[in-house]
Amino acid sequence: MRTSIATVSVSGTLTEKLNAVARAGFDGVEIFENDLLGSPLSPERIRERAADLGLELFLYQPMRDVEGLPADAFARSMRRAEHKFRVMRRLGVDTVLVCSSVSAHARDDDALAAAQLRELAELADEYGIRVAYEALAWGRHVNTYDHAWRIVEAADHPALGVCLDSFHILARGSDPAGFASIPGEKIFFVQLADAPLMGMDVLQWSRHHRCFPGQGDFDLAEFVRSVVRSGYDGPLSLEVFNDVFRQADSGRTAIDARRSLTALQEAAGVLRLPAAVEPIGIAFAELVTLDTEPVTALLRALGFSRTGKHLSKPVDLWEQGAARVLVNTEPATGGSGPRLAAVGLESPDPGAAAKRAEALGAPVLPRRRARTDVLLETVAAPDGTELFFCASGRQGLPDWLDDFAPVPASAPQPELITGVDHVALTQPWHQYDEALLFYRSVIGLRPHDGVDVSDPYGLRRSRAVSNEGESVRIALSIDPAPSASSHASQHIALATDDIVAAARRIGATGHLLPVPDNYYDDLGARYALGPGELQMYRELGILYDGDEHGQFRHFYTRTMGDVFFEVVQRDHGYAGFGEQSAHVRLTAQHAQRQA
């Protein structure tokens, strides 16, 4: 199906918006009236500019407070409408959106509304224009799509139909199955927006918290399926009012929007894409730093050994159990480090994973490589983290480990780390929703429930994504106050089967993040721990959490640059990430930076 987006959904001038939308691959746009009125270009020049970019102008919007009005107010609306129709002719747009009235003067009279909409449609028809009538969720008398359809049906004019908007329909809990009662040719336009489920005034919810499909909680796939079953074959258009999107870069927002609409069409069964390839494990985490000594000292304290050196790049391989960390000293942007720059994802089919990414607007990154280097498909996540699709030792697939020459082993230590439990990535405030959509649609991970974590500078939104077997977990969060007093850190969580031995090993090295005594006083009140257990946790800096599945014990290292490590032990199927104690860690980290 053809794709569209309302110009109100992205930031910038109308020209900037059109450029961004075209680059993202949309077929057309809805022209929001404010964007036209603020543009120095004439309607004719806007029409030419859109045509040069390969964009159709599908809709002009909005026209408000037209139906159910007293005669004098309706006459004024008709004069305003005729002016709009002349402008639309100059623009080359043949459909106008008319919202159900919110005017205090509007009457609760369906017959009057139908008669006035018919008169509006007759005037529009003279200009070759169709009228798409939409029920606003906060409309004064008409606020559901079935009510809007009854009025359109009663008006009975070929130039009058309905616009179905997912937000207005799903926010009120209406059932899209009712679209079956509307002939497909009378559905003139379809607008799509997702939203988180929120208990608030529907107008404020709409104006500030809409998001792109896949970033909220609405069942938009069933909405689209219901639209298609009705016989509708027009554009699917995104109309999203969101404070973040209107402040973010228009190009990124348009690409994010296009990805969301592509993924939605796939979910609804109206578009086929290369199948999602769910990763099966974390192959490695890569740290970039100009000074390796602090990093290697910490890795040794954690029990890692340097086992390999890259054949053509200044990259060392450190291993313990199934956990692998790469230390890269190649000059790079982003400061001296260390920082978590890349994550290797074990994939059953790296080539297919890359094709999926490209189909969803995440092109494979070019990489500088020697002729003998293993070719690894790589994409960039929204925050810039590079994601490698890897195959480790599987027959017939390039093995990234072949790029590393073995080095003489140092004195072995007991292997207390068994693998990587998860990686945690703090997102820029304006890319959090984009990141969730990226990991869901491009990488094929499933979202967990979102949580809010208390931070000394506000609430930190956090949500994890994982594969079905929980062998790949990525925790995404947003810094509540990006400023000099707040610091966005990434971290690598390592799994162990013996948290006490791991904590004892690192405790004497000075790398452990200190935990306040007040935390343990409260911990003893919250949980019935065994004799001596609380004191042991206090002495070793171990934090504790439990849920209906099991127990979670963990500790943190001090932060170096932009990264730190966590060591975790999950027992009896614990499913969370230690959210109950996250505020203690965040406060301790702030105190460390200020020391």
C-alpha positions in Angstrom: 0.0 0.0 0.0 1.1 3.6 -0.6 2.7 5.3 2.4 2.3 8.8 3.7 3.0 11.0 6.7 1.5 14.2 8.0 3.9 17.1 7.9 3.1 17.9 11.5 4.8 14.7 12.5 8.4 15.9 11.8 10.3 19.1 12.7 11.5 21.9 10.5 10.1 24.1 7.8 7.8 22.7 5.2 10.7 22.4 2.7 12.8 20.6 5.3 10.0 18.3 6.1 9.3 17.4 2.4 13.0 16.7 1.9 13.2 14.4 4.9 10.0 12.6 4.0 11.2 12.0 0.5 14.6 10.7 1.6 13.0 8.3 4.0 11.1 6.7 1.1 7.5 7.8 1.6 5.1 8.0 -1.3 3.4 11.2 -0.2 2.4 13.5 2.6 -0.6 15.2 4.3 -0.1 18.9 4.2 -0.9 20.4 7.7 -2.3 23.8 7.3 0.1 25.5 9.7 3.0 24.3 7.6 1.5 25.8 4.5 0.7 29.1 6.2 4.2 29.5 7.5 5.9 28.7 4.3 7.3 31.4 2.0 6.5 29.2 -1.0 3.3 29.6 -3.0 1.0 26.6 -3.3 2.2 26.2 -6.8 5.8 26.1 -5.8 5.0 23.6 -3.0 3.3 21.4 -5.5 6.3 21.6 -7.9 8.7 20.9 -5.0 6.8 17.8 -4.0 6.6 16.5 -7.5 10.4 17.0 -8.0 10.9 14.9 -4.8 8.5 12.2 -6.1 5.9 12.9 -3.4 2.1 13.0 -3.9 0.1 15.4 -1.8 -2.6 13.1 -0.5 -4.5 15.3 2.0 -4.9 18.8 3.2 -5.9 19.2 6.9 -7.6 20.1 9.1 -10.9 21.9 8.6 -12.6 22.3 11.9 -16.1 23.1 13.3 -18.2 22.8 10.1 -21.2 20.7 10.9 -24.1 21.1 13.4 -23.8 24.8 13.5 -26.3 27.6 13.5 -27.0 29.1 10.1 -24.8 32.2 10.4 -21.8 30.2 11.8 -22.3 27.6 9.0 -22.3 30.3 6.4 -18.9 31.6 7.7 -17.6 28.0 7.6 -18.6 27.7 4.0 -16.9 30.9 3.0 -13.7 29.6 4.7 -14.1 26.2 3.1 -14.4 27.7 -0.4 -11.1 29.6 0.1 -9.4 26.4 1.3 -10.7 24.6 -1.8 -9.2 27.2 -4.1 -5.9 26.8 -2.3 -6.1 23.0 -2.6 -6.7 23.3 -6.3 -3.4 25.3 -6.5 -1.7 22.7 -4.4 -3.1 19.8 -6.4 -4.6 18.1 -3.4 -8.0 16.4 -3.9 -9.0 15.4 -0.3 -9.6 17.5 2.7 -9.9 16.3 6.3 -12.9 17.7 8.3 -12.8 17.0 12.0 -16.0 16.6 14.0 -17.0 19.8 15.6 -15.8 20.8 19.1 -17.6 24.2 19.0 -19.7 25.2 21.9 -22.3 26.3 19.4 -22.6 22.9 17.7 -26.0 21.2 18.2 -26.5 17.6 19.0 -28.5 17.1 15.8 -27.4 14.3 13.3 -29.9 15.4 10.6 -28.5 19.0 10.7 -24.9 17.7 10.7 -25.7 15.4 7.7 -27.4 18.2 5.8 -24.5 20.7 6.3 -21.9 18.1 5.4 -23.8 17.3 2.2 -23.8 21.0 1.4 -20.0 21.1 2.1 -19.5 18.1 -0.2 -21.5 19.7 -3.0 -19.2 22.7 -2.9 -16.1 20.6 -2.7 -17.3 18.5 -5.6 -17.4 21.7 -7.8 -13.6 21.9 -7.2 -12.9 18.2 -7.7 -12.3 17.7 -4.0 -13.5 15.0 -1.6 -14.4 15.5 2.1 -13.1 13.0 4.6 -15.1 13.3 7.8 -13.2 12.2 11.0 -14.7 11.7 14.5 -12.4 13.4 17.0 -12.1 11.4 20.2 -13.1 14.6 22.1 -15.7 15.7 19.5 -18.5 17.6 21.2 -21.3 15.4 19.9 -19.6 13.1 17.3 -16.6 11.2 18.9 -16.8 7.7 17.5 -16.2 6.4 13.9 -19.5 4.6 13.7 -21.4 7.8 14.6 -19.4 9.7 11.9 -20.3 7.0 9.4 -24.0 7.2 10.2 -23.9 10.9 9.5 -22.0 10.4 6.2 -24.3 7.6 5.2 -27.3 9.9 5.8 -25.8 12.8 3.9 -25.4 10.4 0.9 -23.1 12.4 -1.4 -20.3 10.8 -3.5 -17.8 13.4 -2.5 -18.3 12.7 1.3 -16.6 9.8 3.1 -14.9 9.1 6.4 -11.4 9.3 7.6 -10.4 6.5 10.1 -7.8 7.6 12.6 -6.4 4.8 14.8 -5.7 7.1 17.7 -9.3 8.5 17.9 -10.7 5.0 17.5 -8.5 3.0 19.7 -8.2 5.6 22.5 -11.9 5.3 23.0 -11.8 1.5 23.0 -13.9 1.2 19.8 -13.7 -2.1 17.9 -12.2 -1.9 14.3 -14.3 -5.0 13.4 -17.1 -2.5 12.7 -15.2 -1.2 9.7 -16.9 -4.1 7.8 -20.1 -2.1 7.8 -18.4 0.7 5.8 -18.0 0.2 2.0 -14.3 0.5 1.2 -14.9 3.3 -1.4 -16.4 5.4 1.4 -13.3 5.2 3.5 -11.4 8.2 2.0 -8.4 8.2 4.2 -6.6 6.2 7.0 -4.4 7.8 9.6 -2.2 5.8 11.9 -0.7 6.6 15.3 0.3 4.4 18.3 0.3 5.6 21.9 1.3 4.2 25.3 -1.8 3.4 27.4 -2.2 6.3 29.8 -4.9 7.4 32.2 -5.2 11.1 31.2 -7.3 13.5 29.3 -7.7 12.2 25.8 -6.9 15.6 24.1 -3.6 16.0 26.0 -2.9 12.3 25.4 -3.4 12.9 21.7 -1.5 16.2 21.4 1.7 15.2 23.3 2.0 11.4 23.5 1.2 9.8 20.2 4.1 7.8 18.7 4.8 5.7 15.6 3.4 2.2 15.2 5.3 -0.3 17.3 6.4 2.3 19.9 3.1 2.2 21.9 0.5 -0.3 23.1 -2.3 -0.2 20.5 -3.1 -3.2 18.3 -2.4 -1.4 15.0 -1.9 -4.6 13.0 -5.5 -5.6 13.6 -6.6 -2.1 12.8 -4.9 -2.2 9.4 -6.2 -5.7 8.7 -9.7 -4.5 9.4 -9.2 -1.5 7.1 -7.9 -3.7 4.3 -10.8 -6.2 4.7 -13.2 -3.3 4.2 -11.8 -2.8 0.7 -9.8 0.3 1.3 -6.9 0.6 -1.1 -5.7 4.2 -0.4 -2.6 5.4 1.5 -1.7 4.4 5.0 -0.6 7.7 6.6 1.1 8.5 9.9 -0.3 11.4 11.9 1.7 11.7 15.1 1.6 14.6 17.5 4.7 14.2 19.8 6.7 16.9 21.6 10.0 14.9 21.2 9.6 14.2 17.4 8.9 17.9 16.8 12.3 18.8 18.4 14.3 16.0 16.9 16.2 15.9 13.6 13.6 15.6 10.8 15.7 13.2 8.8 16.0 10.7 11.6 12.4 11.0 12.6 11.2 10.4 9.0 13.4 7.3 8.7 12.0 6.0 12.1 8.5 6.7 10.9 9.0 4.9 7.6 10.5 1.9 9.4 7.5 1.8 11.8 5.1 1.8 8.9 7.0 -0.9 7.0 7.0 -3.1 10.1 3.3 -2.5 10.7 2.4 -3.5 7.1 4.4 -6.7 7.6 2.6 -7.4 10.9 -0.8 -6.8 9.3 0.1 -9.1 6.4 -0.1 -6.6 3.6 3.7 -6.5 2.9 6.3 -9.2 2.9 9.8 -8.5 4.2 12.9 -10.7 4.7 12.0 -12.7 7.8 13.2 -11.6 11.2 16.3 -13.5 12.3 16.2 -13.7 16.1 19.8 -13.6 17.6 20.7 -16.6 19.7 23.4 -15.1 21.9 25.9 -12.3 22.6 29.2 -13.1 20.9 31.1 -10.2 22.3 31.0 -6.6 23.7 33.6 -4.2 22.4 35.1 -1.4 24.4 37.0 1.4 22.7 39.6 3.3 24.7 42.8 5.2 24.1 44.2 4.1 27.5 44.0 0.3 27.9 45.6 0.0 31.3 42.6 0.8 33.5 40.4 -1.5 31.3 42.8 -4.4 31.3 43.3 -4.1 35.1 39.6 -4.3 35.6 39.2 -7.3 33.3 42.0 -9.1 35.1 40.3 -8.3 38.4 37.1 -9.8 37.1 39.0 -13.0 36.1 39.4 -12.4 32.3 42.4 -13.5 30.4 43.8 -12.0 27.2 43.6 -14.8 24.7 43.9 -13.2 21.2 45.1 -10.3 19.1 43.4 -9.1 15.9 45.5 -9.8 12.8 45.1 -6.4 11.3 43.6 -4.0 13.9 44.7 -2.8 17.4 42.1 -5.0 19.1 42.6 -7.6 21.9 40.3 -10.4 22.8 39.7 -11.1 26.5 37.7 -14.2 27.5 36.3 -16.0 30.6 33.8 -18.8 30.2 31.6 -17.9 27.3 32.0 -14.1 27.9 34.2 -12.3 25.4 35.2 -8.6 25.6 37.1 -6.8 22.8 39.4 -3.9 23.8 39.9 -1.6 20.8 42.5 1.2 20.9 41.8 2.4 17.4 41.3 6.2 17.3 37.6 7.0 17.3 35.1 9.8 18.0 33.4 10.0 21.3 36.2 10.9 23.7 39.1 8.9 25.1 36.8 6.3 26.6 36.5 3.6 27.6 33.0 3.3 26.0 30.9 0.4 24.9 31.0 0.9 21.1 29.8 -2.4 19.7 27.9 -5.6 20.5 28.3 -8.9 18.6 25.0 -10.8 18.2 25.2 -14.5 17.5 22.9 -15.0 14.5 21.8 -18.3 12.9 21.9 -16.5 9.6 24.0 -13.3 9.5 23.3 -12.6 5.8 19.5 -12.9 6.3 19.7 -10.7 9.4 21.5 -8.0 7.3 18.9 -8.2 4.5 16.1 -7.7 7.2 17.9 -4.6 8.5 18.3 -3.1 5.1 14.6 -3.7 4.3 13.7 -1.7 7.4 16.0 1.3 6.7 19.0 0.2 8.7 21.6 -0.2 5.9 24.7 -2.3 6.6 27.6 -0.1 7.6 30.8 0.1 5.5 33.8 -1.1 7.4 37.5 -0.7 6.9 38.9 -4.2 6.7 42.0 -6.0 5.5 41.7 -8.4 2.6 42.0 -11.4 4.9 39.5 -10.1 7.6 36.3 -12.0 8.0 33.4 -10.1 6.5 30.9 -9.2 9.2 27.6 -7.6 8.5 27.2 -4.6 10.8 24.3 -2.1 11.4 24.1 0.9 13.6 21.6 1.2 16.4 19.9 4.6 16.9 22.4 5.6 19.6 25.4 4.7 17.3 26.2 1.4 18.9 27.4 -1.0 16.2 25.7 -4.3 16.1 27.6 -7.2 14.4 25.8 -10.3 13.1 28.2 -13.1 14.0 28.6 -16.8 13.6 31.1 -18.4 16.1 32.4 -21.7 15.0 29.3 -22.8 13.0 30.2 -24.9 10.0 29.9 -23.1 6.6 29.7 -19.6 8.1 32.5 -17.1 8.5 33.9 -17.2 12.1 34.8 -13.8 13.5 37.2 -15.5 15.9 39.4 -16.4 12.9 40.5 -12.8 12.8 42.4 -13.3 16.1 45.8 -14.9 16.6 46.2 -16.7 19.9 48.6 -15.1 22.5 50.5 -16.8 25.3 48.1 -17.3 28.2 48.8 -15.7 31.6 48.4 -17.6 34.8 44.9 -19.1 34.8 42.3 -18.0 37.3 39.2 -19.8 38.4 36.5 -19.2 35.8 33.7 -17.6 37.8 32.1 -15.8 34.9 30.0 -18.0 32.6 28.8 -15.5 30.0 27.2 -12.2 29.3 23.8 -11.9 31.0 22.8 -8.6 29.3 24.1 -5.3 28.1 22.5 -2.0 29.2 22.5 1.0 26.8 21.5 4.5 27.9 19.7 6.2 25.0 19.6 9.9 24.2 16.3 11.3 25.3 15.0 11.9 21.8 15.9 8.4 20.5 14.4 6.1 23.2 11.2 5.2 21.3 13.2 4.9 18.1 15.6 2.4 19.8 12.7 0.3 21.1 11.2 0.1 17.6 14.6 -0.7 16.1 15.4 -3.6 18.4 11.8 -5.0 18.0 11.5 -4.7 14.2 15.1 -4.9 12.9 16.8 -7.2 15.4 13.7 -9.3 16.3 13.7 -9.0 20.1 10.6 -8.9 22.3 9.9 -6.1 24.7 9.5 -6.5 28.4 7.3 -4.3 30.5 8.6 -0.8 31.0 9.7 0.5 34.4 10.6 3.9 35.9 13.7 3.9 38.0 14.4 6.7 40.5 17.6 8.7 39.8 19.0 11.6 41.8 18.0 13.9 38.9 14.6 12.5 38.1 12.9 9.3 36.8 14.7 7.1 34.4 12.5 5.3 31.9 13.8 1.8 31.2 12.6 -1.2 29.1 14.4 -4.4 28.2 14.2 -6.4 25.0 15.2 -10.0 24.7 15.0 -13.1 22.5 12.6 -15.9 23.4 15.1 -18.0 25.3 16.5 -15.0 27.2 20.0 -15.7 25.9 20.1 -12.2 24.5 19.0 -9.4 26.8 19.4 -5.6 26.1 18.2 -3.1 28.7 17.4 0.3 27.2 17.0 3.4 29.4 16.8 7.1 29.0 18.8 9.6 31.0 16.3 11.8 32.9 18.4 14.9 32.8 21.1 15.1 30.1 23.4 17.7 31.6 26.7 18.3 33.1 25.4 16.8 36.4 24.1 13.7 34.8 26.2 11.1 32.9 24.9 8.5 30.5 26.8 5.2 31.1 26.6 1.9 29.3 27.3 -1.4 31.1 28.0 -5.0 30.5 26.4 -7.5 32.9 28.3 -10.7 33.3 26.7 -13.9 34.5 28.1 -16.1 37.3 27.0 -19.2 39.3 28.9 -18.1 42.4 28.3 -14.4 43.2 30.0 -14.6 46.5 33.3 -15.9 45.1 33.2 -13.4 42.3 32.6 -10.5 44.8 35.4 -11.7 47.0 37.8 -11.8 44.1 37.2 -8.3 43.0 36.5 -6.8 46.4 40.2 -6.5 47.3 41.2 -4.8 44.0 39.5 -1.4 44.7 37.2 -1.7 41.6 34.0 -2.4 43.5 31.3 0.3 43.6 30.6 1.0 47.4 27.0 0.5 48.6 25.7 2.5 51.5 24.9 0.8 54.8 21.4 2.2 54.7 20.6 0.0 51.8 21.4 -3.1 53.9 19.4 -1.9 56.9 16.4 -1.7 54.6 17.2 -4.9 52.8 17.0 -6.8 56.1 13.5 -5.4 56.7 12.3 -6.3 53.2 13.5 -9.9 52.9 13.8 -12.7 55.4 17.4 -13.6 54.6 19.3 -16.6 56.1 21.6 -16.3 59.2 24.7 -14.3 58.3 23.5 -13.7 54.8 22.7 -10.0 55.2 26.1 -9.3 56.8 27.9 -11.2 54.0 26.1 -9.1 51.4 27.0 -5.9 53.3 30.7 -6.9 53.6 31.0 -7.9 49.9 28.8 -5.1 48.3 26.3 -7.5 46.9 22.8 -6.2 46.2 19.7 -8.5 46.3 16.3 -8.7 44.7 13.6 -11.3 44.4 10.4 -11.8 42.3 7.8 -14.5 42.0 10.2 -16.6 40.0 13.4 -16.5 42.0 16.3 -14.5 43.3 18.8 -12.0 41.9 22.1 -11.1 43.5 24.5 -8.7 41.8 27.3 -6.1 42.3 28.8 -3.3 40.2 32.3 -2.1 39.4 33.2 1.6 39.5 32.6 3.5 36.3 35.5 4.1 33.9 34.8 6.7 31.3 31.4 5.8 30.0 31.2 2.1 31.0 31.1 -0.2 34.0 30.5 -3.9 34.7 27.9 -5.7 36.7 28.1 -9.3 37.8 24.8 -11.1 38.3 23.5 -14.4 39.6 20.0 -15.4 38.6 18.5 -18.3 40.6 15.3 -20.2 40.0 14.1 -18.3 36.9 14.3 -14.7 38.2 13.2 -12.6 35.2 14.1 -9.0 36.1 17.1 -6.8 36.2 17.4 -5.7 39.8 15.2 -2.7 39.3 14.5 -2.5 43.1 18.1 -1.6 43.8 18.9 0.4 40.6 18.4 3.7 42.4 21.1 2.8 44.9 23.5 2.1 42.1 22.7 5.3 40.3 23.1 7.4 43.5 26.4 5.7 44.3 27.7 6.4 40.8 26.8 10.1 41.0 28.6 10.2 44.3 31.7 8.5 42.6 31.8 11.1 39.8 31.6 14.0 42.2 34.3 12.7 44.5 
